[in-house]
Each structure stands twice: as structure tokens, then as C-alpha cells.
Amino acid sequence: MRPQELYAQVGMTHEALSGIVDQVRQLVAGAEVWDRRALTVDDSSVITPAEAADAVAEELRACADALDLAIGHAEAAWSAASRIGDGG
């Protein structure tokens, strides 16, 4: 893959990651508004429904944060790739 092709691919990857992080943040928002009193967990669970719901939101938030970090790295690679040519 030539540098110019890589630049375009990194740009598409950045765009895709940005869309995914938006979706994950929407999932977080959805989980945060669950009525904790109406939730149940299976009988073998060692945590309460509220704790389970909090864990879902917390893990999704961590996922979104990790994706934000990945987006930052993609932006840095995209910027660096924009400066590379191969004479072709």
C-alpha cells in the first residue's frame, strides 16, 4: 500500500471509529436512564439489579473512553501520513 493509499484508509478508519464511539455513548445514555427498581437479575447473581445496571454503564463508558484514545492515535497517524510521499 502506497503512502497516499494509507492516508485515505486511515481517514476512513478515523471516521468509522468516530461513528462507533458516538454509538457507544448513546448506549451509555440509554443504560443510565433505566429504572433500577424495575430491573431484575437471575437468581444466581451475586449483585443487585442496580449494581448490574451500573456495571453496564461503567463498562460502556470505559469502552467509549478507549475508543476516544484510539481516535487520537488514528488522528496522529493520519497527520503523519499526510506528510509522506513516495515519489509515485
C-alpha distances in whole Angstrom, upper triangle without the diagonal:
4,7,8,6,6,10,11,10,12,15,15,15,18,20,20,21,24,25,25,27,29,30,31,33,35,36,37,39,41,41,43,46,47,51,51,54,53,51,52,50,51,54,52,50,51,50,52,50,50,48,45,45,44,42,40,39,39,36,34,35,33,30,30,30,27,25,26,25,22,22,22,20,17,19,19,15,15,17,16,12,14,16,13,12,11,14,12
4,5,5,6,9,10,11,12,14,16,16,18,20,21,22,24,26,27,28,30,32,33,34,36,37,39,41,42,43,45,47,48,52,53,56,55,53,54,52,53,57,55,53,54,52,54,52,51,50,48,47,46,44,42,41,40,38,36,36,35,32,31,31,29,26,27,26,23,22,23,20,17,18,18,14,14,16,14,10,12,13,10,8,7,10,9
4,5,5,6,9,10,10,12,14,15,16,18,20,21,22,24,25,27,29,30,31,33,35,36,37,39,41,42,43,45,47,51,51,55,54,52,53,52,53,56,54,52,53,51,52,51,50,48,46,45,44,42,40,39,39,36,34,34,33,30,29,29,27,24,24,23,20,20,20,17,15,15,15,11,10,12,10,7,8,9,6,6,7,10,10
4,5,5,7,9,10,11,13,14,16,17,19,20,21,23,25,26,28,29,31,32,34,35,37,38,40,41,43,45,46,50,51,55,54,52,53,52,53,56,55,53,53,52,53,51,50,49,47,45,44,43,40,39,39,37,35,34,33,31,29,29,27,25,25,24,21,20,20,18,15,15,15,13,11,12,11,8,8,10,8,7,8,10,9
4,5,5,6,9,10,11,12,14,16,17,18,20,21,23,24,26,27,29,31,32,33,35,37,38,39,41,43,45,48,49,53,52,49,50,49,50,54,52,50,51,50,51,49,48,47,45,43,43,41,38,38,37,35,33,33,32,29,28,28,26,23,24,23,20,19,20,18,15,16,16,13,11,14,13,10,10,13,11,10,11,13,11
4,5,5,6,8,10,10,12,14,15,16,18,20,21,22,24,26,27,28,30,31,33,34,36,37,39,41,42,46,47,50,49,47,48,47,48,51,50,47,48,47,48,46,45,44,42,41,40,38,36,35,34,32,30,30,29,26,25,25,23,20,21,20,17,16,17,15,12,13,13,10,9,11,11,7,9,12,10,11,12,15,14
4,5,5,6,9,10,11,12,14,15,17,19,20,21,23,25,26,27,29,31,32,33,35,36,38,40,42,45,46,50,49,47,48,47,49,52,50,48,49,47,48,46,45,44,42,40,39,38,36,34,34,32,30,29,28,26,24,24,22,20,20,19,16,15,15,14,10,11,11,8,6,8,9,5,6,9,9,10,12,15,14
4,5,5,6,9,10,11,12,14,15,17,19,20,21,23,25,26,28,29,31,32,34,35,37,39,40,44,45,49,48,46,47,46,48,51,50,47,48,46,47,45,44,43,41,39,39,37,35,34,34,32,29,29,28,25,24,25,23,20,20,20,17,15,16,15,12,12,14,11,8,11,12,9,9,13,12,13,15,17,16
4,5,5,6,9,10,10,12,14,15,16,18,20,21,22,24,26,27,29,30,32,33,35,37,38,42,43,46,45,43,44,43,44,48,46,44,45,44,45,43,42,41,38,37,37,35,32,32,31,29,27,27,26,23,22,23,21,18,18,18,15,14,15,14,10,12,14,11,9,12,13,10,12,15,14,15,16,19,18
4,5,5,6,9,10,10,12,14,15,16,18,20,21,22,24,26,27,29,30,31,33,35,37,40,41,45,44,42,43,42,43,47,45,43,44,42,43,41,40,39,37,35,34,33,30,29,29,27,25,24,23,21,19,20,18,15,15,15,12,10,12,10,7,8,10,7,6,10,11,8,10,13,13,15,17,20,19
4,5,5,6,9,10,11,13,14,15,17,19,20,21,23,25,26,27,29,31,32,34,36,40,40,44,43,41,43,42,44,47,46,44,44,42,43,41,40,39,37,35,34,33,31,29,29,27,25,24,24,21,19,20,19,15,15,16,13,10,12,12,8,8,11,9,6,10,12,10,10,14,14,16,19,21,20
4,5,5,6,9,10,11,12,14,16,17,19,20,21,23,25,26,27,29,31,33,34,38,39,42,41,39,41,40,42,45,44,42,43,41,41,39,38,38,35,34,33,32,29,28,28,26,23,24,23,20,19,20,18,15,16,17,14,11,14,14,10,11,14,12,10,13,15,13,14,17,18,19,21,23,22
4,5,5,6,9,10,10,12,14,15,16,18,20,21,22,24,26,27,29,31,32,36,37,40,39,37,38,37,39,42,41,39,40,38,39,37,36,35,32,31,30,29,26,25,25,23,21,21,20,17,16,17,15,12,13,14,10,9,12,11,7,10,12,11,10,13,15,13,15,18,18,20,22,25,24
4,5,5,6,9,10,11,12,14,15,17,19,20,21,23,25,26,27,29,31,35,36,39,39,37,38,37,39,43,41,39,40,37,38,36,35,34,32,30,29,28,26,24,24,22,20,19,19,16,14,15,14,10,10,11,9,6,9,9,6,7,10,10,8,11,14,13,14,17,18,20,23,25,25
4,6,5,6,9,10,11,13,15,16,17,19,20,21,23,25,26,28,30,34,35,38,37,36,37,37,39,42,42,39,40,38,38,36,35,34,32,30,29,28,26,24,24,23,20,20,20,17,15,16,16,12,12,14,12,9,12,13,10,10,14,13,11,14,17,16,16,20,21,23,25,27,26
4,5,5,6,9,10,11,12,14,16,17,19,20,21,23,25,27,28,32,33,36,35,33,35,34,36,39,38,36,37,35,36,33,32,32,29,28,27,26,23,22,23,21,18,18,18,15,13,15,14,11,12,14,11,9,13,14,11,12,16,15,14,17,19,18,19,22,23,25,26,29,28
4,5,5,6,9,10,10,12,14,15,16,18,20,21,23,25,26,30,31,34,34,31,33,32,34,37,36,34,35,33,33,31,30,29,27,25,25,23,21,20,20,18,15,15,15,12,10,12,11,7,8,10,8,6,10,11,9,11,14,14,13,16,18,18,19,22,23,25,27,30,29
4,5,5,6,9,10,11,13,14,15,17,19,20,21,23,25,29,30,34,33,31,33,33,35,38,38,35,36,33,33,31,30,29,27,25,24,23,21,19,20,18,15,15,15,13,10,12,12,8,8,11,10,7,10,12,10,11,14,15,14,16,19,19,19,23,24,26,29,31,31
4,6,5,6,9,10,11,13,14,16,17,19,20,22,24,27,29,32,31,29,31,31,33,37,36,34,35,32,32,30,29,28,26,24,24,23,20,19,20,18,15,15,16,13,11,14,14,10,11,14,13,10,14,16,14,14,18,18,17,19,22,22,22,26,27,29,31,34,33
4,5,5,6,9,10,11,12,14,15,17,18,21,22,26,26,30,29,27,29,28,30,34,33,30,32,29,29,27,26,26,23,21,21,20,17,16,17,15,12,13,13,10,8,12,11,8,10,13,11,10,14,15,14,15,18,19,18,21,23,23,24,27,28,30,32,35,34
4,5,5,6,9,10,10,12,14,15,16,19,21,24,25,29,28,26,28,28,30,33,33,30,30,28,28,26,25,24,22,20,19,18,16,14,15,13,10,10,11,8,5,8,9,6,7,10,10,9,12,14,13,14,17,18,18,20,23,23,24,27,28,31,33,36,35
4,5,5,6,9,10,11,12,14,15,17,19,23,24,28,27,26,28,28,31,34,34,31,32,29,29,26,25,24,23,20,20,19,17,14,16,15,11,11,13,11,8,11,12,10,10,14,13,12,15,17,16,16,20,21,20,22,25,25,26,29,30,33,35,38,37
4,5,5,6,9,10,11,13,14,16,17,21,22,26,25,23,25,25,28,31,31,28,30,27,27,24,23,23,21,18,18,18,15,13,15,14,10,11,13,11,9,12,14,11,12,16,15,14,17,19,18,19,23,23,22,25,27,27,28,31,33,35,37,40,39
4,5,5,6,9,10,11,12,15,16,20,20,24,23,21,23,23,25,29,28,25,26,24,24,21,20,20,18,15,15,14,11,10,11,10,7,8,10,7,6,10,11,9,11,14,14,14,17,19,18,19,22,23,23,25,28,28,29,32,33,36,38,41,40
4,5,5,6,9,10,11,13,15,19,19,23,23,21,24,24,27,30,30,27,27,24,24,21,20,19,18,15,15,15,12,10,11,11,8,7,10,9,6,9,12,10,11,14,15,14,17,19,19,20,23,24,24,26,28,29,30,33,34,37,39,42,41
4,5,5,6,9,10,11,13,17,18,22,21,20,22,23,26,29,30,27,28,25,24,21,19,20,18,15,15,16,13,11,13,13,10,10,13,12,10,13,15,14,14,18,18,17,20,22,22,22,26,27,26,28,31,31,32,35,36,39,41,44,43
4,5,5,6,9,10,11,15,16,19,19,17,19,20,22,26,26,23,24,21,21,18,17,17,15,12,13,13,9,8,11,11,7,9,12,11,10,13,15,14,15,18,19,19,21,23,23,24,27,28,28,30,32,33,34,37,38,40,43,45,45
4,5,5,6,9,10,14,15,18,18,16,19,19,22,25,25,22,23,20,19,16,15,15,13,10,10,11,8,5,8,9,6,6,10,10,9,11,14,14,14,17,18,18,21,23,23,24,27,28,28,30,33,33,34,37,38,41,43,46,46
4,6,5,7,9,13,14,18,17,17,20,21,24,27,27,24,25,22,20,17,15,16,15,12,12,13,11,8,11,12,10,9,13,13,12,14,17,16,17,20,21,20,23,25,25,26,29,30,30,32,34,35,36,39,40,43,45,48,48
4,5,6,7,11,12,16,15,14,17,18,21,25,25,22,24,20,19,16,14,16,14,11,12,13,10,9,12,13,11,12,15,15,14,17,19,18,19,22,23,23,25,28,27,28,31,32,32,34,37,37,38,41,42,45,47,50,49
4,6,6,9,10,13,13,11,14,15,18,21,22,19,20,17,15,12,11,12,10,7,8,10,7,6,9,11,9,10,14,14,14,16,18,18,19,22,23,23,26,28,28,29,32,33,33,35,38,38,39,42,43,46,48,51,50
4,6,9,9,13,13,13,16,17,20,23,24,21,21,17,16,13,10,12,12,8,8,10,9,6,9,12,11,10,14,15,14,16,19,19,20,22,24,24,26,28,29,30,32,34,34,36,38,39,40,43,44,47,49,52,52
4,6,8,11,12,12,15,17,21,24,25,22,22,19,17,13,11,14,13,10,10,13,12,10,13,15,14,14,18,18,18,20,22,22,23,26,27,27,29,32,32,32,35,37,37,38,41,42,42,45,47,50,52,55,54
4,6,9,8,8,12,14,17,20,22,19,20,16,14,10,9,12,11,8,10,12,11,10,14,15,14,15,19,19,19,21,24,24,25,28,29,29,31,33,34,35,37,39,39,40,43,43,44,47,49,51,54,57,56
4,5,6,7,11,13,17,19,21,19,20,16,13,10,9,12,12,9,11,14,14,13,16,18,18,19,22,23,23,25,27,27,28,31,32,32,35,37,37,38,41,42,42,44,47,47,48,51,52,55,57,60,60
4,5,5,9,11,15,17,18,16,16,13,9,7,5,9,9,7,9,12,12,12,15,17,17,18,21,22,22,24,26,27,28,31,32,33,35,37,37,38,41,42,43,44,47,47,49,52,53,56,58,61,60
4,6,8,11,15,16,19,16,17,14,10,8,8,11,12,11,13,16,16,16,18,21,21,22,24,26,26,28,30,31,32,34,36,36,38,41,41,42,45,46,46,48,51,51,52,55,57,59,61,65,64
4,7,10,14,16,18,16,18,15,12,9,9,13,13,11,14,16,16,16,19,21,21,22,25,26,26,29,30,31,32,35,36,36,39,41,41,42,45,46,46,48,50,51,52,55,56,59,61,64,63
4,7,10,13,15,13,15,12,9,6,7,10,9,8,12,13,13,14,17,18,18,20,22,23,24,26,28,29,30,32,33,34,37,38,39,40,43,44,44,46,48,49,50,53,54,57,58,62,61
4,7,9,12,10,12,10,8,5,9,11,9,10,13,14,14,16,18,19,20,22,24,24,26,28,29,30,32,34,35,36,38,40,40,42,44,45,46,48,50,50,52,55,55,58,60,63,62
4,6,8,6,9,8,7,6,9,10,8,10,13,13,13,16,17,18,19,21,22,23,25,27,28,29,31,33,33,35,37,38,39,41,43,44,45,47,49,49,51,54,54,57,58,62,61
4,6,6,9,10,10,9,13,13,11,13,16,15,15,19,20,20,21,24,25,25,27,29,30,31,33,35,35,37,39,40,41,43,45,45,46,49,50,50,52,55,56,58,59,63,62
4,6,8,10,10,11,15,14,13,16,18,18,18,22,23,22,24,27,27,28,30,32,33,34,36,38,38,40,42,43,44,46,48,48,49,52,53,54,56,58,59,61,62,66,65
4,6,9,11,12,15,14,13,16,18,17,18,21,22,21,23,26,26,27,29,31,31,33,35,36,36,39,41,41,42,45,46,47,48,50,52,52,54,57,57,59,61,64,63
4,6,8,9,12,11,9,13,14,13,14,18,18,18,20,23,23,23,26,28,28,30,32,33,34,36,38,38,39,42,43,44,45,48,49,49,51,54,54,57,58,62,61
4,7,10,12,10,10,13,14,13,15,18,18,18,21,22,22,24,26,27,28,30,32,33,34,36,38,38,40,42,43,44,46,48,49,50,52,54,55,57,59,62,62
4,7,8,6,6,10,11,10,12,15,15,15,18,20,20,22,24,25,26,28,30,30,32,34,35,36,38,40,41,42,44,46,47,48,50,52,53,56,57,61,60
4,5,5,6,9,10,10,12,14,15,16,18,20,21,22,24,26,27,29,30,31,33,35,36,38,39,40,42,43,45,47,48,49,51,53,54,57,59,62,62
4,5,5,6,9,10,11,12,14,15,17,18,20,21,23,24,26,27,29,30,32,33,35,36,37,39,41,42,43,45,47,47,49,52,53,56,57,61,60
4,5,5,6,9,10,11,12,14,15,16,18,20,21,22,24,26,27,29,30,31,33,35,36,37,39,41,42,43,45,46,48,50,51,54,56,60,59
4,5,5,6,9,10,10,12,14,15,16,18,20,21,22,24,25,27,28,30,31,33,34,36,38,39,40,42,43,44,46,49,50,53,55,58,58
4,5,5,6,9,10,11,12,14,15,16,18,20,21,23,24,26,27,29,30,32,33,35,36,37,39,41,42,43,45,47,48,51,53,56,56
4,5,5,6,9,10,11,12,14,15,17,18,20,21,23,25,26,27,29,31,31,33,35,36,37,39,41,42,43,46,47,50,52,55,54
4,5,5,6,9,10,10,12,14,15,16,18,20,21,23,24,26,27,29,30,31,33,35,36,37,39,40,42,44,46,49,51,54,54
4,5,5,6,8,10,10,12,14,15,16,18,20,21,22,24,26,27,28,30,32,33,34,36,38,39,40,43,44,47,49,52,52
4,6,5,6,9,10,11,12,14,15,17,18,20,21,22,25,26,27,28,31,32,32,35,36,37,39,41,42,45,47,50,49
4,6,5,6,9,10,10,12,14,15,16,18,20,21,23,25,25,27,29,30,31,33,35,36,37,40,41,44,46,49,49
4,5,5,6,9,10,10,12,14,15,17,18,20,21,23,24,26,27,29,30,32,33,35,36,39,40,43,45,48,48
4,5,5,6,9,10,10,12,14,15,16,18,20,21,22,24,26,27,28,30,32,33,34,37,38,41,43,46,46
4,5,5,6,9,10,10,12,14,15,16,19,20,21,22,24,26,26,28,30,31,32,35,36,39,41,44,44
4,5,5,6,9,10,11,13,14,15,17,19,20,21,23,25,25,27,29,30,31,34,35,38,41,44,44
4,5,5,6,9,10,11,12,14,15,17,18,20,21,23,24,26,27,29,30,33,34,37,39,42,42
4,5,5,6,9,10,10,12,14,15,16,18,20,21,22,24,26,26,28,31,32,35,37,40,40
4,5,5,6,9,10,10,12,14,15,16,18,20,20,22,24,25,27,29,30,33,36,39,38
4,5,5,6,9,10,11,13,14,15,17,19,20,21,23,24,26,28,30,33,35,38,38
4,5,5,6,9,10,11,12,14,16,17,18,20,21,22,24,27,28,31,33,36,36
4,5,5,6,9,10,10,12,14,15,16,18,20,20,22,25,26,29,31,34,34
4,5,5,6,9,10,10,13,14,15,16,19,20,21,23,25,28,31,34,34
4,5,5,6,9,10,11,13,14,15,17,18,20,22,23,27,29,32,33
4,5,5,6,9,10,11,12,14,15,16,18,21,21,24,27,30,30
4,5,5,6,9,10,10,12,14,15,16,19,20,23,26,29,29
4,5,5,6,9,10,11,12,14,15,17,19,23,25,28,29
4,5,5,6,8,10,11,12,14,16,17,20,23,26,27
4,5,5,6,8,10,10,12,15,16,19,21,24,24
4,5,5,6,9,10,11,13,15,18,21,24,24
4,5,5,6,9,10,11,13,17,20,22,23
4,5,5,6,9,10,11,14,17,20,21
4,5,5,6,9,10,13,16,19,19
4,5,5,7,10,13,16,19,20
4,5,6,7,11,14,17,18
4,5,5,8,11,14,15
4,6,8,12,14,15
4,7,10,12,14
4,7,9,11
4,6,8
4,5
4
